[in-house]
Protein backbone atom coordinates (compact mmCIF):
# COMPACT_ATOMS: atom_id res chain seq x y z
CA UNK A 1 0.00 0.00 0.00
CA UNK A 2 1.16 3.53 -0.73
CA UNK A 3 2.62 5.35 2.23
CA UNK A 4 2.51 9.14 2.36
CA UNK A 5 1.96 11.96 4.80
CA UNK A 6 -0.61 14.70 4.26
CA UNK A 7 0.49 17.98 5.76
CA UNK A 8 -0.43 21.55 5.09
CA UNK A 9 1.87 24.15 3.62
CA UNK A 10 2.99 26.21 6.58
CA UNK A 11 2.37 29.93 6.22
CA UNK A 12 4.35 32.23 8.49
CA UNK A 13 3.48 35.89 8.35
CA UNK A 14 7.06 37.04 8.88
CA UNK A 15 8.38 35.61 5.64
CA UNK A 16 7.43 33.64 2.55
CA UNK A 17 8.22 29.96 2.35
CA UNK A 18 7.92 29.94 -1.43
CA UNK A 19 6.68 27.12 -3.60
CA UNK A 20 7.16 23.51 -2.56
CA UNK A 21 7.06 20.50 -4.82
CA UNK A 22 6.96 17.75 -2.21
CA UNK A 23 4.57 14.81 -2.26
CA UNK A 24 3.58 15.30 1.37
CA UNK A 25 2.13 18.76 0.91
CA UNK A 26 -1.27 19.05 -0.62
CA UNK A 27 -3.43 21.19 1.66
CA UNK A 28 -3.27 24.86 2.63
CA UNK A 29 -4.37 25.66 6.20
CA UNK A 30 -6.69 28.58 6.68
CA UNK A 31 -4.69 30.15 9.51
CA UNK A 32 -1.20 31.63 9.67
CA UNK A 33 1.32 30.99 12.39
CA UNK A 34 3.51 33.52 14.20
CA UNK A 35 6.95 32.51 15.41
CA UNK A 36 5.92 33.37 18.97
CA UNK A 37 3.43 30.49 19.06
CA UNK A 38 5.21 28.14 16.68
CA UNK A 39 8.41 26.03 16.99
CA UNK A 40 7.00 24.65 20.24
CA UNK A 41 6.76 20.95 19.45
CA UNK A 42 8.18 18.24 17.25
CA UNK A 43 5.11 18.38 15.02
CA UNK A 44 5.81 22.08 14.43
CA UNK A 45 9.37 21.31 13.36
CA UNK A 46 8.26 18.39 11.22
CA UNK A 47 5.66 20.52 9.45
CA UNK A 48 8.15 23.29 8.86
CA UNK A 49 10.98 21.14 7.53
CA UNK A 50 8.72 19.47 4.96
CA UNK A 51 8.26 22.89 3.40
CA UNK A 52 12.00 22.99 2.70
CA UNK A 53 11.81 20.01 0.34
CA UNK A 54 12.75 21.03 -3.22
CA UNK A 55 13.00 17.70 -5.01
CA UNK A 56 12.13 17.10 -8.64
CA UNK A 57 9.02 15.59 -10.18
CA UNK A 58 8.87 13.82 -13.55
CA UNK A 59 10.85 16.67 -15.15
CA UNK A 60 13.69 14.61 -13.68
CA UNK A 61 13.74 12.52 -16.87
CA UNK A 62 14.33 15.52 -19.12
CA UNK A 63 17.08 17.15 -17.07
CA UNK A 64 19.91 15.98 -19.34
CA UNK A 65 18.70 18.44 -21.98
CA UNK A 66 21.49 20.56 -23.51
CA UNK A 67 24.18 17.93 -22.86
CA UNK A 68 25.70 15.35 -25.18
CA UNK A 69 23.01 12.93 -23.91
CA UNK A 70 19.98 14.92 -25.04
CA UNK A 71 19.01 18.22 -26.53
CA UNK A 72 15.94 20.41 -26.78
CA UNK A 73 14.31 22.93 -29.05
CA UNK A 74 13.33 24.85 -25.93
CA UNK A 75 14.88 28.12 -24.83
CA UNK A 76 17.75 26.97 -22.60
CA UNK A 77 20.39 29.12 -20.95
CA UNK A 78 23.52 27.19 -21.96
CA UNK A 79 22.41 27.12 -25.60
CA UNK A 80 22.00 30.87 -25.61
CA UNK A 81 25.30 31.39 -23.82
CA UNK A 82 27.24 29.35 -26.38
CA UNK A 83 25.58 31.26 -29.21
CA UNK A 84 26.73 34.53 -27.63
CA UNK A 85 23.23 35.71 -26.79
CA UNK A 86 23.70 36.09 -23.03
CA UNK A 87 25.22 38.77 -20.83
CA UNK A 88 24.91 39.81 -17.20
CA UNK A 89 22.16 42.17 -18.31
CA UNK A 90 20.06 39.35 -19.77
CA UNK A 91 20.62 36.62 -17.15
CA UNK A 92 18.00 36.74 -14.43
CA UNK A 93 18.19 33.32 -12.81
CA UNK A 94 19.90 31.90 -9.77
CA UNK A 95 20.54 34.93 -7.57
CA UNK A 96 17.59 34.30 -5.26
CA UNK A 97 17.80 33.90 -1.51
CA UNK A 98 14.28 33.32 -0.16
CA UNK A 99 14.85 29.62 0.47
CA UNK A 100 17.97 30.41 2.49
CA UNK A 101 16.02 32.80 4.69
CA UNK A 102 13.44 30.09 5.34
CA UNK A 103 16.19 27.65 6.38
CA UNK A 104 18.00 30.14 8.60
CA UNK A 105 14.69 31.12 10.19
CA UNK A 106 14.19 27.54 11.28
CA UNK A 107 17.73 27.30 12.63
CA UNK A 108 17.23 30.51 14.61
CA UNK A 109 14.02 29.30 16.25
CA UNK A 110 14.04 25.51 16.51
CA UNK A 111 15.63 25.51 19.98
CA UNK A 112 12.32 26.82 21.35
CA UNK A 113 10.76 23.39 20.84
CA UNK A 114 10.20 21.36 24.00
CA UNK A 115 11.88 18.20 22.79
CA UNK A 116 15.01 16.22 23.66
CA UNK A 117 18.49 17.43 22.72
CA UNK A 118 18.84 14.47 20.36
CA UNK A 119 15.63 15.42 18.54
CA UNK A 120 16.73 19.05 18.34
CA UNK A 121 19.97 17.97 16.68
CA UNK A 122 17.97 15.82 14.25
CA UNK A 123 15.94 18.82 13.08
CA UNK A 124 18.95 21.10 13.11
CA UNK A 125 20.67 18.51 10.94
CA UNK A 126 17.77 18.50 8.48
CA UNK A 127 17.83 22.30 8.25
CA UNK A 128 21.58 22.35 7.77
CA UNK A 129 21.26 19.67 5.11
CA UNK A 130 18.87 21.86 3.14
CA UNK A 131 21.19 24.84 3.62
CA UNK A 132 24.07 22.77 2.25
CA UNK A 133 21.98 21.80 -0.78
CA UNK A 134 21.00 25.42 -1.30
CA UNK A 135 24.62 26.51 -1.35
CA UNK A 136 25.72 23.59 -3.54
CA UNK A 137 23.51 25.00 -6.29
CA UNK A 138 24.95 28.48 -5.74
CA UNK A 139 28.58 27.36 -5.86
CA UNK A 140 27.99 25.25 -8.96
CA UNK A 141 26.48 28.26 -10.70
CA UNK A 142 28.52 31.22 -9.42
CA UNK A 143 31.55 29.79 -7.54
CA UNK A 144 32.06 32.70 -5.10
CA UNK A 145 28.87 33.70 -3.28
CA UNK A 146 28.00 35.44 0.01
CA UNK A 147 27.75 33.02 2.93
CA UNK A 148 24.80 33.94 5.16
CA UNK A 149 23.96 31.82 8.20
CA UNK A 150 21.45 34.07 9.95
CA UNK A 151 18.07 35.67 9.31
CA UNK A 152 18.93 39.00 7.76
CA UNK A 153 17.04 42.03 9.03
CA UNK A 154 16.20 44.84 6.62
CA UNK A 155 18.41 47.13 8.71
CA UNK A 156 21.45 44.84 8.41
CA UNK A 157 23.14 46.81 5.65
CA UNK A 158 26.52 45.13 6.17
CA UNK A 159 25.05 41.76 5.17
CA UNK A 160 22.61 43.01 2.57
CA UNK A 161 25.38 44.93 0.82
CA UNK A 162 28.06 42.32 1.42
CA UNK A 163 30.51 40.98 -1.13
CA UNK A 164 31.06 37.50 -2.50
CA UNK A 165 32.89 35.10 -0.19
CA UNK A 166 35.60 32.90 -1.74
CA UNK A 167 34.57 29.49 -3.04
CA UNK A 168 36.86 27.86 -0.48
CA UNK A 169 35.11 29.58 2.43
CA UNK A 170 31.61 28.70 1.22
CA UNK A 171 32.51 25.10 0.39
CA UNK A 172 34.05 24.60 3.84
CA UNK A 173 30.75 25.77 5.35
CA UNK A 174 28.80 23.43 3.07
CA UNK A 175 30.93 20.51 4.20
CA UNK A 176 30.42 21.48 7.84
CA UNK A 177 26.66 21.48 7.34
CA UNK A 178 26.71 18.11 5.58
CA UNK A 179 28.93 16.63 8.30
CA UNK A 180 26.67 17.82 11.10
CA UNK A 181 23.58 16.60 9.25
CA UNK A 182 24.89 13.13 8.49
CA UNK A 183 26.04 12.71 12.11
CA UNK A 184 22.75 13.82 13.68
CA UNK A 185 19.80 13.08 11.39
CA UNK A 186 18.04 9.82 12.18
CA UNK A 187 18.42 6.68 10.08
CA UNK A 188 14.75 5.69 10.19
CA UNK A 189 13.39 5.02 6.70
CA UNK A 190 10.03 6.57 5.83
CA UNK A 191 9.24 6.47 2.10
CA UNK A 192 9.76 9.89 0.54
CA UNK A 193 11.43 11.47 3.57
CA UNK A 194 15.01 12.59 4.08
CA UNK A 195 17.04 10.45 6.50
CA UNK A 196 20.72 9.98 7.30
CA UNK A 197 21.34 7.94 4.14
CA UNK A 198 19.78 10.49 1.79
CA UNK A 199 22.09 13.07 3.33
CA UNK A 200 25.11 10.78 3.06
CA UNK A 201 24.37 10.32 -0.65
CA UNK A 202 24.17 14.08 -1.22
CA UNK A 203 27.31 14.56 0.89
CA UNK A 204 29.17 12.00 -1.23
CA UNK A 205 27.79 13.53 -4.43
CA UNK A 206 28.99 17.02 -3.62
CA UNK A 207 32.35 15.87 -2.26
CA UNK A 208 32.96 13.99 -5.53
CA UNK A 209 31.88 17.06 -7.50
CA UNK A 210 34.16 19.43 -5.61
CA UNK A 211 37.09 17.04 -5.48
CA UNK A 212 37.12 16.41 -9.21
CA UNK A 213 36.32 20.06 -9.95
CA UNK A 214 39.40 21.17 -8.04
CA UNK A 215 41.52 18.46 -9.62
CA UNK A 216 40.65 19.27 -13.23
CA UNK A 217 40.06 23.04 -13.05
CA UNK A 218 43.72 23.81 -12.46
CA UNK A 219 43.32 27.57 -12.96
CA UNK A 220 41.60 27.69 -9.53
CA UNK A 221 44.91 26.61 -7.95
CA UNK A 222 43.06 24.26 -5.59
CA UNK A 223 44.42 20.90 -6.80
CA UNK A 224 46.26 20.34 -3.54
CA UNK A 225 42.92 20.19 -1.67
CA UNK A 226 41.10 17.90 -4.13
CA UNK A 227 41.96 14.64 -2.40
CA UNK A 228 40.38 15.74 0.87
CA UNK A 229 37.00 15.91 -0.86
CA UNK A 230 37.52 12.69 -2.80
CA UNK A 231 38.22 10.86 0.45
CA UNK A 232 34.94 12.14 1.91
CA UNK A 233 33.14 11.07 -1.29
CA UNK A 234 34.20 7.45 -1.16
CA UNK A 235 33.95 7.15 2.63
CA UNK A 236 30.38 8.46 2.71
CA UNK A 237 29.47 6.11 -0.13
CA UNK A 238 31.17 3.23 1.64
CA UNK A 239 29.26 3.99 4.82
CA UNK A 240 25.99 3.65 2.94
CA UNK A 241 27.25 0.44 1.33
CA UNK A 242 28.22 -1.08 4.69
CA UNK A 243 25.44 0.16 6.95
CA UNK A 244 22.54 1.54 4.89
CA UNK A 245 20.86 -1.74 4.04
CA UNK A 246 20.38 -0.86 0.35
CA UNK A 247 21.04 -3.09 -2.64
CA UNK A 248 20.80 -3.13 -6.43
CA UNK A 249 17.41 -4.26 -7.69
CA UNK A 250 18.19 -7.48 -9.53
CA UNK A 251 15.75 -10.34 -10.09
CA UNK A 252 17.92 -11.89 -12.79
CA UNK A 253 15.90 -10.53 -15.70
CA UNK A 254 18.55 -8.56 -17.60
CA UNK A 255 16.02 -7.37 -20.19
CA UNK A 256 13.71 -5.60 -17.74
CA UNK A 257 15.17 -5.14 -14.23
CA UNK A 258 16.75 -1.79 -15.06
CA UNK A 259 13.63 -0.46 -16.80
CA UNK A 260 11.40 -1.60 -13.95
CA UNK A 261 12.84 1.15 -11.74
CA UNK A 262 11.21 3.74 -14.01
CA UNK A 263 7.80 2.23 -14.69
CA UNK A 264 6.84 0.94 -11.25
CA UNK A 265 3.89 1.92 -9.08
CA UNK A 266 5.48 0.34 -6.00
CA UNK A 267 8.99 1.62 -5.33
CA UNK A 268 8.49 2.26 -1.61
CA UNK A 269 9.94 -1.13 -0.70
CA UNK A 270 12.53 -1.28 -3.49
CA UNK A 271 15.92 -1.55 -1.77
CA UNK A 272 17.70 0.41 -4.49
CA UNK A 273 15.62 3.55 -3.94
CA UNK A 274 17.12 5.75 -1.24
CA UNK A 275 14.72 8.63 -1.92
CA UNK A 276 11.76 8.59 -4.25
CA UNK A 277 8.59 10.44 -5.10
CA UNK A 278 5.77 8.07 -4.32
CA UNK A 279 2.39 8.76 -5.84
CA UNK A 280 -1.04 7.64 -4.67
CA UNK A 281 -3.74 7.73 -7.34
CA UNK A 282 -6.54 10.23 -6.64
CA UNK A 283 -4.54 11.62 -3.71
CA UNK A 284 -1.22 12.79 -5.11
CA UNK A 285 -1.13 12.17 -8.86
CA UNK A 286 1.98 12.18 -10.98
CA UNK A 287 1.87 14.20 -14.17
CA UNK A 288 1.47 11.85 -17.13
CA UNK A 289 2.92 14.31 -19.64
CA UNK A 290 4.78 12.27 -22.29
CA UNK A 291 7.17 15.02 -23.40
CA UNK A 292 10.35 13.05 -22.74
CA UNK A 293 9.42 10.54 -25.46
CA UNK A 294 11.51 12.58 -27.88
CA UNK A 295 9.39 14.62 -30.26
CA UNK A 296 8.23 17.57 -28.20
CA UNK A 297 11.12 19.98 -27.51
CA UNK A 298 13.29 17.39 -25.72
CA UNK A 299 15.01 14.53 -27.58
CA UNK A 300 17.84 12.01 -26.91
CA UNK A 301 21.00 11.89 -29.04
CA UNK A 302 23.22 9.47 -30.93
CA UNK A 303 26.34 10.30 -28.90
CA UNK A 304 24.90 8.55 -25.85
CA UNK A 305 23.89 5.54 -27.97
CA UNK A 306 27.54 5.18 -28.96
CA UNK A 307 28.66 5.05 -25.31
CA UNK A 308 26.91 1.76 -24.54
CA UNK A 309 29.23 -1.24 -24.79
CA UNK A 310 28.67 -4.27 -26.96
CA UNK A 311 27.14 -7.20 -25.12
CA UNK A 312 30.58 -8.84 -24.90
CA UNK A 313 31.94 -5.80 -23.05
CA UNK A 314 33.94 -4.29 -25.93
CA UNK A 315 33.43 -0.67 -27.03
CA UNK A 316 30.86 -0.11 -29.76
CA UNK A 317 33.29 2.39 -31.27
CA UNK A 318 35.83 -0.37 -31.94
CA UNK A 319 33.80 -1.12 -35.06
CA UNK A 320 35.44 0.96 -37.77
CA UNK A 321 32.04 1.51 -39.39
CA UNK A 322 30.26 2.63 -36.22
CA UNK A 323 29.74 6.20 -37.44
CA UNK A 324 27.60 5.03 -40.37
CA UNK A 325 25.64 2.13 -38.95
CA UNK A 326 21.90 2.15 -39.54
CA UNK A 327 19.43 2.55 -36.72
CA UNK A 328 18.72 -1.19 -36.71
CA UNK A 329 22.37 -2.24 -36.80
CA UNK A 330 23.54 0.06 -34.02
CA UNK A 331 21.17 -1.62 -31.54
CA UNK A 332 22.36 -5.16 -32.25
CA UNK A 333 24.21 -7.04 -29.48
CA UNK A 334 24.45 -4.06 -27.13
CA UNK A 335 24.35 -3.55 -23.38
CA UNK A 336 20.70 -4.39 -22.51
CA UNK A 337 20.30 -1.04 -20.75
CA UNK A 338 20.31 0.65 -24.16
CA UNK A 339 17.03 -0.98 -25.21
CA UNK A 340 15.57 -0.16 -21.77
CA UNK A 341 16.44 3.52 -22.23
CA UNK A 342 15.85 4.14 -25.94
CA UNK A 343 13.02 2.80 -28.09
CA UNK A 344 14.95 0.10 -29.97
CA UNK A 345 13.90 -1.54 -33.25
CA UNK A 346 10.86 -3.71 -32.57
CA UNK A 347 9.74 -1.84 -29.45
CA UNK A 348 5.96 -1.77 -29.08
CA UNK A 349 4.09 1.42 -28.30
CA UNK A 350 0.92 1.22 -26.23
CA UNK A 351 0.33 4.83 -25.19
CA UNK A 352 -1.22 6.96 -27.92
CA UNK A 353 -1.34 10.76 -27.85
CA UNK A 354 -0.77 13.80 -30.00
CA UNK A 355 2.97 13.32 -29.58
CA UNK A 356 3.29 9.61 -30.28
CA UNK A 357 2.22 7.17 -32.97
CA UNK A 358 0.75 3.76 -32.39
CA UNK A 359 -0.25 1.40 -31.07
CA UNK A 360 1.89 -1.51 -32.24
CA UNK A 361 5.53 -1.99 -33.23
CA UNK A 362 6.92 1.52 -33.27
CA UNK A 363 8.11 3.03 -36.53
CA UNK A 364 10.59 5.80 -35.74
CA UNK A 365 8.84 9.11 -36.08
CA UNK A 366 11.02 11.58 -37.98
CA UNK A 367 10.40 15.28 -37.72
CA UNK A 368 12.24 18.51 -38.36
CA UNK A 369 14.48 19.52 -35.40
CA UNK A 370 14.24 16.14 -33.65
CA UNK A 371 16.80 13.33 -33.63
CA UNK A 372 14.58 10.39 -34.56
CA UNK A 373 15.59 8.63 -31.35
CA UNK A 374 12.96 8.19 -28.66
CA UNK A 375 13.39 7.83 -24.91
CA UNK A 376 11.43 5.19 -23.06
CA UNK A 377 13.15 5.66 -19.69
CA UNK A 378 10.53 7.51 -17.68
CA UNK A 379 7.96 7.31 -20.50
CA UNK A 380 4.64 5.93 -19.27
CA UNK A 381 3.80 3.44 -21.99
CA UNK A 382 0.26 2.55 -20.96
CA UNK A 383 -3.23 3.72 -21.82
CA UNK A 384 -4.36 3.24 -18.21
CA UNK A 385 -4.34 6.77 -16.86
CA UNK A 386 -4.56 5.62 -13.26
CA UNK A 387 -1.29 3.75 -13.71
CA UNK A 388 0.38 6.77 -15.28
CA UNK A 389 -0.76 8.93 -12.36
CA UNK A 390 0.51 6.32 -9.90
CA UNK A 391 4.02 5.64 -11.25
CA UNK A 392 6.80 6.42 -8.77
CA UNK A 393 10.10 8.21 -9.48
CA UNK A 394 13.43 6.93 -8.05
CA UNK A 395 15.15 10.25 -7.33
CA UNK A 396 18.12 8.90 -5.34
CA UNK A 397 19.35 5.44 -6.26
CA UNK A 398 21.89 3.19 -4.61
CA UNK A 399 23.45 2.81 -8.06
CA UNK A 400 24.84 6.34 -7.82
CA UNK A 401 26.39 5.55 -4.43
CA UNK A 402 28.34 2.66 -5.99
CA UNK A 403 29.47 4.86 -8.87
CA UNK A 404 30.60 7.62 -6.48
CA UNK A 405 32.59 5.08 -4.47
CA UNK A 406 34.39 3.68 -7.52
CA UNK A 407 35.10 7.02 -9.17
CA UNK A 408 36.42 8.70 -6.02
CA UNK A 409 38.77 5.82 -5.26
CA UNK A 410 39.95 5.67 -8.88
CA UNK A 411 40.66 9.43 -8.88
CA UNK A 412 42.63 8.98 -5.66
CA UNK A 413 44.59 6.14 -7.22
CA UNK A 414 43.51 3.68 -4.51
CA UNK A 415 41.02 1.57 -6.45
CA UNK A 416 43.63 -1.14 -6.81
CA UNK A 417 41.84 -4.38 -6.02
CA UNK A 418 39.14 -6.25 -7.90
CA UNK A 419 37.01 -6.49 -4.77
CA UNK A 420 36.28 -2.75 -4.89
CA UNK A 421 34.98 -3.09 -8.45
CA UNK A 422 33.02 -6.23 -7.67
CA UNK A 423 31.11 -4.55 -4.84
CA UNK A 424 30.39 -1.40 -6.87
CA UNK A 425 30.50 -1.15 -10.68
CA UNK A 426 30.13 -4.86 -11.29
CA UNK A 427 26.88 -5.05 -9.34
CA UNK A 428 25.43 -2.72 -11.97
CA UNK A 429 26.90 -4.76 -14.79
CA UNK A 430 25.58 -8.01 -13.34
CA UNK A 431 22.07 -6.56 -13.26
CA UNK A 432 22.47 -5.76 -16.96
CA UNK A 433 24.01 -9.14 -17.80
CA UNK A 434 27.27 -7.49 -18.84
CA UNK A 435 30.85 -8.76 -18.31
CA UNK A 436 32.65 -7.49 -15.23
CA UNK A 437 34.89 -4.44 -15.36
CA UNK A 438 38.53 -5.22 -14.56
CA UNK A 439 41.20 -3.03 -13.01
CA UNK A 440 43.03 -2.59 -16.32
CA UNK A 441 40.43 -2.24 -19.08
CA UNK A 442 41.70 -1.54 -22.61
CA UNK A 443 41.96 2.18 -23.34
CA UNK A 444 39.07 3.47 -25.45
CA UNK A 445 40.63 5.98 -27.84
CA UNK A 446 37.36 7.89 -28.28
CA UNK A 447 36.97 8.40 -24.53
CA UNK A 448 40.64 9.32 -24.24
CA UNK A 449 40.11 12.01 -26.87
CA UNK A 450 36.98 13.35 -25.20
CA UNK A 451 38.44 13.66 -21.69
CA UNK A 452 41.74 15.05 -20.47
CA UNK A 453 42.65 12.17 -18.16
CA UNK A 454 46.17 10.86 -17.81
CA UNK A 455 48.17 8.61 -15.54
CA UNK A 456 48.43 4.92 -14.82
CA UNK A 457 44.70 4.48 -14.15
CA UNK A 458 43.51 6.54 -17.13
CA UNK A 459 41.56 3.70 -18.73
CA UNK A 460 39.92 2.76 -15.42
CA UNK A 461 38.71 6.30 -14.76
CA UNK A 462 37.37 6.58 -18.31
CA UNK A 463 35.48 3.29 -18.07
CA UNK A 464 33.94 4.33 -14.75
CA UNK A 465 32.82 7.56 -16.42
CA UNK A 466 31.25 5.51 -19.20
CA UNK A 467 29.44 3.34 -16.68
CA UNK A 468 28.18 6.43 -14.87
CA UNK A 469 26.88 7.93 -18.11
CA UNK A 470 25.05 4.76 -19.11
CA UNK A 471 23.62 3.84 -15.71
CA UNK A 472 22.47 7.38 -14.84
CA UNK A 473 21.37 8.44 -18.33
CA UNK A 474 18.50 10.96 -18.34
CA UNK A 475 18.57 11.37 -14.55
CA UNK A 476 20.10 14.85 -14.56
CA UNK A 477 23.75 14.07 -13.77
CA UNK A 478 25.41 14.60 -17.13
CA UNK A 479 25.69 18.40 -17.18
CA UNK A 480 27.34 18.65 -13.76
CA UNK A 481 29.58 15.71 -14.61
CA UNK A 482 30.86 17.47 -17.73
CA UNK A 483 31.38 20.65 -15.76
CA UNK A 484 33.36 19.03 -12.94
CA UNK A 485 35.51 17.06 -15.38
CA UNK A 486 36.27 20.32 -17.25
CA UNK A 487 34.73 18.81 -20.37
CA UNK A 488 32.54 21.74 -21.43
CA UNK A 489 34.02 21.56 -24.92
CA UNK A 490 31.97 18.40 -25.49
CA UNK A 491 28.91 20.66 -25.63
CA UNK A 492 30.30 22.01 -28.90
CA UNK A 493 29.55 18.70 -30.60
CA UNK A 494 26.72 19.09 -33.05
CA UNK A 495 23.72 17.08 -31.82
CA UNK A 496 23.19 14.08 -34.08
CA UNK A 497 20.25 11.82 -34.79
CA UNK A 498 19.80 8.58 -36.71
CA UNK A 499 22.12 7.86 -39.66
CA UNK A 500 20.64 7.17 -43.11
CA UNK A 501 22.82 5.85 -45.93
CA UNK A 502 20.84 7.52 -48.68
CA UNK A 503 17.48 8.07 -50.33
CA UNK A 504 15.02 5.24 -50.76
CA UNK A 505 13.50 2.61 -48.50
CA UNK A 506 14.66 1.95 -44.94
CA UNK A 507 13.79 -0.63 -42.28
CA UNK A 508 13.63 0.85 -38.76
CA UNK A 509 11.76 -1.94 -36.93
CA UNK A 510 14.36 -4.66 -37.46
CA UNK A 511 12.25 -7.14 -39.43
CA UNK A 512 14.09 -6.56 -42.71
CA UNK A 513 11.02 -4.96 -44.30
CA UNK A 514 10.97 -1.30 -45.29
CA UNK A 515 8.98 1.10 -43.11
CA UNK A 516 9.91 4.54 -44.41
CA UNK A 517 10.98 6.10 -47.67
CA UNK A 518 13.27 9.11 -47.99
CA UNK A 519 12.92 11.30 -51.07
CA UNK A 520 14.94 14.28 -52.28
CA UNK A 521 14.00 17.84 -51.37
CA UNK A 522 12.90 18.65 -54.93
CA UNK A 523 10.54 15.68 -55.19
CA UNK A 524 6.87 15.61 -54.24
CA UNK A 525 5.30 13.03 -52.00
CA UNK A 526 2.97 11.05 -54.30
CA UNK A 527 -0.73 10.78 -53.67
CA UNK A 528 -0.50 7.00 -54.05
CA UNK A 529 2.33 5.81 -51.87
CA UNK A 530 4.38 2.63 -52.09
CA UNK A 531 3.49 -0.30 -49.83
CA UNK A 532 5.92 -2.80 -48.34
CA UNK A 533 5.69 -6.59 -48.63
CA UNK A 534 3.25 -6.68 -45.71
CA UNK A 535 0.89 -4.36 -47.53
CA UNK A 536 1.65 -1.46 -45.17
CA UNK A 537 1.99 1.99 -46.73
CA UNK A 538 5.48 3.44 -46.32
CA UNK A 539 5.93 6.72 -44.49
CA UNK A 540 7.47 9.31 -46.78
CA UNK A 541 9.88 12.05 -45.74
CA UNK A 542 11.45 14.76 -47.88
CA UNK A 543 15.07 15.24 -46.81
CA UNK A 544 17.62 17.97 -47.38
CA UNK A 545 19.68 20.59 -45.60
CA UNK A 546 18.82 23.65 -43.55
CA UNK A 547 17.09 26.28 -45.64
CA UNK A 548 15.28 23.77 -47.84
CA UNK A 549 11.58 22.98 -47.58
CA UNK A 550 11.87 19.45 -46.22
CA UNK A 551 10.54 17.24 -43.43
CA UNK A 552 13.93 16.11 -42.14
CA UNK A 553 17.38 17.65 -42.27
CA UNK A 554 20.30 15.32 -43.07
CA UNK A 555 23.92 16.34 -42.59
CA UNK A 556 24.80 15.69 -46.26
CA UNK A 557 21.44 16.47 -47.80
CA UNK A 558 20.53 13.10 -49.34
CA UNK A 559 22.29 11.07 -46.64
CA UNK A 560 23.98 11.38 -43.26
CA UNK A 561 22.89 12.02 -39.71
CA UNK A 562 19.60 13.60 -38.85
CA UNK A 563 20.59 17.23 -38.30
CA UNK A 564 18.69 19.01 -35.55
CA UNK A 565 20.39 22.39 -35.27
CA UNK A 566 22.15 24.62 -37.77
CA UNK A 567 24.61 26.09 -35.26
CA UNK A 568 25.87 25.06 -31.82
CA UNK A 569 28.27 27.81 -30.78
CA UNK A 570 31.44 27.72 -28.71
CA UNK A 571 32.12 26.88 -25.09
CA UNK A 572 34.47 29.57 -23.77
CA UNK A 573 36.72 28.34 -20.97
CA UNK A 574 36.69 28.97 -18.07
CA UNK A 575 33.95 31.59 -18.40
CA UNK A 576 31.08 29.30 -19.34
CA UNK A 577 31.57 27.01 -16.37
CA UNK A 578 29.92 29.83 -14.41
CA UNK A 579 27.12 32.35 -14.67
CA UNK A 580 27.17 36.09 -14.08
CA UNK A 581 25.35 37.74 -11.24
CA UNK A 582 22.32 39.47 -12.81
CA UNK A 583 23.31 43.03 -13.62
CA UNK A 584 20.36 44.48 -11.69
CA UNK A 585 21.73 42.94 -8.50
CA UNK A 586 25.21 44.26 -9.18
CA UNK A 587 23.72 47.71 -9.74
CA UNK A 588 22.00 47.51 -6.35
CA UNK A 589 25.12 46.33 -4.53
CA UNK A 590 28.43 47.79 -5.63
CA UNK A 591 30.29 45.25 -3.48
CA UNK A 592 29.33 42.47 -5.89
CA UNK A 593 31.90 41.99 -8.64
CA UNK A 594 31.65 39.79 -11.71
CA UNK A 595 34.34 37.11 -12.07
CA UNK A 596 35.67 34.79 -14.80
CA UNK A 597 35.41 37.49 -17.48
CA UNK A 598 31.68 38.04 -17.01
Secondary structure as UniProt FT lines:
FT   STRAND          7..8
FT   TURN            13..14
FT   TURN            23..24
FT   STRAND          25..27
FT   HELIX           35..37
FT   HELIX           42..50
FT   TURN            51..52
FT   HELIX           58..62
FT   TURN            63..64
FT   STRAND          70..72
FT   HELIX           77..82
FT   TURN            83..84
FT   TURN            88..90
FT   HELIX           98..109
FT   HELIX           110..112
FT   HELIX           117..142
FT   TURN            154..155
FT   HELIX           157..160
FT   HELIX           167..184
FT   TURN            191..192
FT   HELIX           196..216
FT   HELIX           218..220
FT   HELIX           223..225
FT   HELIX           226..243
FT   TURN            254..256
FT   HELIX           257..260
FT   TURN            268..269
FT   TURN            271..272
FT   STRAND          273..277
FT   TURN            281..283
FT   HELIX           291..293
FT   TURN            294..295
FT   STRAND          298..300
FT   HELIX           302..307
FT   TURN            311..312
FT   HELIX           316..318
FT   TURN            320..321
FT   HELIX           322..324
FT   HELIX           327..330
FT   TURN            331..333
FT   TURN            336..341
FT   TURN            345..346
FT   STRAND          348..349
FT   TURN            354..355
FT   STRAND          360..361
FT   TURN            368..369
FT   TURN            377..378
FT   HELIX           385..390
FT   STRAND          393..397
FT   HELIX           398..412
FT   HELIX           418..422
FT   TURN            423..424
FT   HELIX           425..432
FT   TURN            439..440
FT   HELIX           445..450
FT   TURN            456..457
FT   HELIX           458..471
FT   TURN            472..476
FT   HELIX           478..484
FT   TURN            485..486
FT   HELIX           488..492
FT   STRAND          496..500
FT   STRAND          504..506
FT   STRAND          516..520
FT   TURN            521..522
FT   TURN            533..534
FT   STRAND          539..544
FT   TURN            546..547
FT   STRAND          552..554
FT   TURN            555..556
FT   STRAND          560..563
FT   TURN            573..574
FT   HELIX           575..577
FT   HELIX           583..588
FT   TURN            590..591
FT   TURN            596..597
//
